[in-house]
Amino acid sequence: MRKYLEKEKAIDTLARLYERIKREEHNQEAANGVWRAMEAIAGLGDAWIPASERLPKKPKENPLYDNKPLELYLVSVKNTDCVIMALWNGASFTDGWEKLDVLAWMPLPEPYKEAEG
């Protein structure tokens, strides 16, 4: 099974277990443990997703790009040795000039935030 599907499936399974524990067993401590497990799995880093297996969902209009349906991703492009950021328009990846032959992609990480204090 593919890793990205395993992560999503694990979170879905735990979410159903969480709801069942709350509804049927009324055990808040157990429910909290399941919730913490869901958060831990969700926090795991994203892995490369082969473009041959799955492409990103169609993007919504993005105010950062004049309300065009575009999203940024990290991509690995055929015949290159580096990772680049590319725009996804719902049909193909582009660097802004040409369509890219993407082998794999992943969502961008969250921006760095300094700790307060």
Buried (B, 14 or more C-beta within 10 A) or exposed (E): EEEBEEBEEBBEEBEEBBEEBBEEEEEEEBBEEBBEBBEEBEEEEBEBBBBEEEBBEEBEEBEEBEEEBBBBBBBBBEEEEEBBEBBBBEEBBBEEEEEBEBBBBBEEEEEEEEEEE
